[in-house]
Structures are given as C-alpha cells and as structure tokens.
C-alpha cells in the first residue's frame, strides 16, 4: 500500500538520495589523500563516486518536471520566463559566491608572489561566471571543477524552457518510456565509443554537455511515465518490473557490449525509480532528519567542497597523499558545517531575493501595458 502523491509534492527519498550522492562526490575528490591509509579496493570504490553526477542529472530532470510540468503543459512557452527566473535564483547566487571566493584566493596568491597556475585561468573566468564554461568554450576543467555539471544543467534548463510544451505531449505508455530511454542510452554509448572514449567520465569538457542533456531528458520522461503508471491498476508491477529490467539491460550492455556510458544512465534511472517508490511508502526510506538535512544542503556541499579541500590541504596537511583519517573526518565535518551555514545564511535568502527581483522584472511590462491602456 503506497501513499497518494501529486505533482509538486515533496518526495523525501529523492531528497535523501541527493544528500548521499553529494557525499559520494566529496569522497571522490578527496580520495587521493586517503591512499596511505585505506586499501586499494576501497579507493577504487571511491573512484566511482563521480557517477553520482549522473544520478543528479536524472534526478534533476525528474524533479523539475514534477515541479513545473503542469505549467509547461498548460502554458507552453509562456511558462518559460517564470521557470528561468526560478532556476537562476536557485543555482546562481551560491555559484557566484563560491567562484568569487576562489577569485579572491587566486588574487591573494598573486599578491603574495606565487603563481596560481593554469587552473585559475583569468581568461576563462567570464565563461565560468556565466556558467557556460562546459558548453564547448574550454578544453579543460578550471576554477571550481564540480561546477561543470551546473553549467550543463543550466543549458538543460534553458532547453527545457523552450521545449517544455512539446515534451508535455509525448506518449506515456507502459512500454514507450523504457524503450525510449534504452534507445537514448544506447545512442549515448555509441557516441562515446565512436569518439574513442570508454568511460562516461572521460573528457568532461567535450562530453559533459551531451551526457547531461541525455540524462536530464530521461529524468523528464521518467516523471511523465511514472506519474501515469502509478494511476493504473498494475502500476506497481509495471514500475518495479521496469526498474529490474533496466538494471538487467544495463548489466548486459556493460558486461557483454562493454559500454559503460550506455549502462550508467539506465542504472541511475532504475535507482531513481526505486527511490520514487520508496518515497510513497507510509514511512519513506531516508525520510529522517539527518538524511533530509543532507539533501537540503547538498547543493552547498557540492559547490563548496572542492575549494574547501584546497584550503584545508594548504593550511592543515603536510602530505596531500597521506591525510590521516582523523583529518579526513575533520574535513568532512567542516564541509557539512560550512555548507549548512552557507545554505541558511546565503543560499536560501539570496534565492528569495533573486526570485522577488525576477518576478518584479517579469511583471513590469504587464504593469506598464496596463497603465498605458488605462490612460488611453
């Protein structure tokens, strides 16, 4: 027996999953400091943490359609300005704050007579501020490395704003969605193979945008399909069967065809489907306070940890390849604490201000037009 959910309603398991996925990315980036203390097998597991980004992409597509799908369905392209204002307010304030802190850090290095290195390329800084750095404007990761995925998501938001009305008319049949995402994943895998790339994480500046758009699109389609199937008499059977089927196809593509880029989107889609079903249970999985808190601060964790790790190693670490477990724990707690403070003191207030300003700008033309009509 599952609880009733309606579009726009909170799905707690998805929030909890997002929080733990952010931690996976954190440990992926700091794993190099644990090589002297953890077995190679554990390090190799942590090295797969970058795949949490693929989970983020599918989750993001689902959640945004869950939240805004009805608006696109009812208003089509007219819903785009409101959507863009909301997404800008969600991602830009914290991104600009962290990037500006990194700019001050690079400037401090120069003032102290040290070369900040190519990673802090001032020529590429404008593209990073505009969040277009991973749209083909650079051939390497620079500044705040994790922001590459936010750059590609910004592109996905703009594309969704344009195509949302059309996407609302796509079929939602029991089998049309699984077949379509298998085709999309297979096409992505083919493209990676054709360009000589074996891993979905290879050459992110060149592959990250397509990777995001495909997986984000899968998330959008998943939302439409899952919502429709839950209402049918055999909904749970179809949904669980599809999740297991996608895992099976993913294993086949990876084990037989050797295509990890094709298998990853299917596996992450199955994870999201199972998390969705868990969200509708009487006591949803990962609905506790800690898991929900991690989900709430996950964006801050994701954007902040990379720069914080640079500062932490600079001030507290002698050998970057042998960071004591106690120091790893200290860094993890520092990241969570700083992310919490950024979330409540900057991210949430700045989002509200940006939304308010954006709404006023959107309303201004209508106000002027109405005033003009009343005077005529």
N, C-alpha and C positions, 0 to 999 in steps of 0.2 A: 504494500500500500504506500503510495507516494503522495506528498502534499501537492496542492494546486499551486502553480506559479503562473504569473502573467508577465509579458514583456515589460522590461524596465525594473522589475522586482529584483532585489539583491539575491545572488546565488552564492551562498557563503563558501562552498567548497572551492569555487573558482578563485575567490579572494585568498583563501589559504594556500592554494596551489601556487598562486602568483608570488606569495611571500617566500616559499621554499625554493621556487625557481630562481628568485633573485639571489638567495644564498648560494645556490649552485654556481652562479656566475661569479660571485665573490671568491669562492674557493678555487674556481678555475683560474682566476687571475693571480691568486697568491700561492698557488701550488708549488711554484718554483722555490719558495722559501721553506718548504717542508721536506725537501728531498733528503736532507740529512737525518730526519727523524721518522719518517713514515716509509713502509715497504713500497717497493716499486708498483705492486698491484694496486695499492690504494692511490698512488699518484696517477696511475693510468686511468683509474675510475674518475678521479677529479678532473683529469684532462678532457673528459667528455662533457664537462659542465657547460661548455659553450652551446650545447644542443638545447639548453633551457631557452635560448633566444627563439628557437623555432616554436617552442611551446608558447612563448609570449606572442608571437605573430598570430598563431591560430586563435589563442585566447582573445587577442585584441580585436580581430575580425568578428568573432562571435559577440563579444560584449558590446561593441559599438552598434552592431545591427540589433542586438537585443534592446539597446537603449534608444536608438534613433530610427530603427527600421520603419515604425509606423509613420513617422514624419516623412520619410522618403516615399513611402507607399502612398500617402495622402497628398503630399505637396510636390513631389518630384524635385526638380531643380530649385524650386523656390525654398526648399528646406536647406539648401547648401550654405547660405551665409550664416545662419544660426549654428549649424554644425561646425563650420570652420572656426567661428568665434570660440565655441566651447572647447574645441581641440587645441587651439592656440593657447587659450588660458590654462589648459591642463598641462601642456608639455614645455612651453617656452620659459615661463618665469624661473623655474628651478634650473633648467638648462643654461640660461643666460647667467645665472648667479654662479654656478659651478665653473663655467667656462671663463667668466671674468676673474674668478679666484685663481684659476690656472694662469691667466694672462698676467696677473699681479706677481705670481710666483716666478714666471719666466722673466719679467722685468726686474725682479729682485736679484735673480741670478746674474743678469747683465750688469746691473749696478754694482754688484759685488765682484765683478771682473771674471765671472765664469760664463762659459758658453752653454746656453740651454740646449743646444743640439737641434738636429733636424726635426725631431718630434714636435718641437714648438715652432712651427713654420709660420711666421707672421704674414707671409704672402697668402697662405691658405685660410687665415683667420676669418675673413669676411664670409666665406662659404660655411664655416663652422657656426658662426653666429646666426646665419640664416637657415641652418640645418639642411643644407643642400650638399654637404661635402661628399655624401655617398651616392650622388646622382650621376657619377661619372666625371666629377670635377677634380678628382685626385686619384693617384695610383697607389696610395698607402694610407694607413691609419695614422692619425696625428691628434695632438691635444688630448681630449677626453675620449679615449678609444671606444668605450661602450656606447657613446653617443651615435656611432654609425647606424645602429639599429633604430634609434629615434629619428634619424634623418630619413631612413627608408620608410618608417611608419608615417612620417609627415607627408611623404609622397603618396602613400596609400590612402591617407585621409583625404587629400585633395582629389585623388582619383575617385574615391567613394562618393565625395560630394557631387561629382559630375555624373556618375553612373548609377547613383542610388535608386532613382526612379525606375530605371531599366532593370536593375537587379531584382527589384521587388516583384517583377513579373515572371521570374524564372520558375520552372516546374519544381515541385517539392515532393514528388513521388517517392515511394519507399525505396526504389532501386536507382532512380535517376541520380540522386546525390552520390551514393557510393561509387557508381560507375564513373561519374564526372570527376570526382577527386582522385580516383585511381588513374584516370587519364591525365589529369593535371600533374600528379606526382611523377608519373612515368615520363611525361614530356620534360619535366624539370630534370629528372635523372638523365634522360637522353642528352639534354643540352649540356649538362656538366661533363658527361662522357665525351661528347663531340668536341668540347673545348679543352679536353685533356686534364680535367680536374676530377679527382677521385673522391674528395670529401666535400660535404656541403659547407664546410667552413673554409675551404680554400679560396684564396684571393678575394677577400671580402669586398675591397673597393670595386671589383669588377662584377662580382656575383651577388652581393648582398641585396641589391635593389630587387632583382628578379626573384630571389629567394623569399624576400618579404612579401612582395605583391602576390605571389602564388599562394603562400601560406595564409596571408591575411584574407585573400579571396576565399580560400577554403573555409576559414572561420565564418565569413559572412554567409556562405551557402549552408554551412553546418547549422547556423542559427535558424534559418528558414526551415530546413529539413527537420531538425529536432523538434521545433515548435509544432510543426504539422503532425509528425509521427506520434507525439505524446497524446494527441487528442483521439487517436484511433483505438479500436478495441484490442489490437495486437501490438500496441505501441512499444511496450517494454520489451517484448520478444524481438521485435524488429531492431530496436535500438541496441540492445545487448548483442544480438547476433551480428549486427553491422560492426560494432566495436571489435568483436573477436575476429570477424572476417578481415577487417583492415589490418589487425596485428598479424594475421596469417599471411596476407598478401605482402606486407612489409617484410616479414621474415623470408618469404620466397624471393622477393626482389633483392634482398641483401645477401641471402645465403646462396642462391643459385645464379642470379644475374650479377651479383657483386655490386649492386648500385645502392650505396648508402644515401646519396642525395634523393633518390626516389623513395626509399624506405622511411626516412625520417619524417616527412610530412604526414604519412599515413599513420605512423606510430603515435605521433603527437596528437593527431585528430582523435585517435582511439582513446588516448589519455583524457582529452577534454570531454569526450562523450561519457566516459565513466565518471568523471568529476561532476558532470551535469546531473547524471542520475543520482549521484551521492548527495547533491545539493537539494534534491526533492524529498529525501528521506525525512521521517519525523525528527530524527536527530542527525543533522547533516555532518558528514565527515569534515574535519578541520574547521569546525564552526566555533571552537573555543576562543577565548580572549587572545591568547598568545598568537595563534595562527592568524586570526583576523587582524591583529595589530601588525604582524609581519606583512600581511597583504596590503594594509593601508600605507605602510612606509616603504613598500617595495620599490617605488619609482625613485625615491630619495636614495635608498640603498644602492640601486642600480647605477645611478648617475654619480654618486659621491665616492664609492669605494675605491675606484681606480686612482683618483687623485689623492685620496687619503692614504692609500698604501704607499704612494711615492713619498709623501711627507713622513709617514711612520718609519719607513726604512731610513730616510735621511737623518732623522733625529734619534732613533732608538735601536737601530740594527747595525751591527758591525759586519756580519757576513750575510748578504742577501740570500745565499743558498742554504743557510743553516739558521733559520729563525726558530728559537726554542718554542715548543708547544704552548708554554705559558704566555709568550709574547703573541702567538697566533690567537690565543683566546682573548688577550687584551685588545688586540686589533679588532677582532670580531665584535666585542662589546663596545668598543669605541665607535665602530661603524654604525651599529644599531642605535647607540645613544645620539650620535651626531645626526643620523638620518631622522630619528624621531623629532629632534629639536628643529631641524630644517623643515620637516613636514608640518609641524604645528605653528612655527613662527614665520615661515616664508612661503612654503608651497601652497597651503590652504588659503591664507589671506591674499596672496598675490593672485591666485586663481579667481577669487571672488572679485577682486578689483578689476582684473582683466576682463572678466565676464561682464561686469557692470559697464565698463567703458565701451566694450564691444557692442553691447545691447543698445547703448545710447547712440553710438555711431550708426547702427543699423536703423534705429528709429528716427534719426534726424531727417533723412529725405522724406519720410512719410509725414513728419510734423510740418516740414516746410511746404509740402504739397497741399496738406490740409489747410494750412494758414492761407496759402495763395487762393485756394478755392473759396474760402470763407470771405476773403476780401473782394473777390470778383462778383 
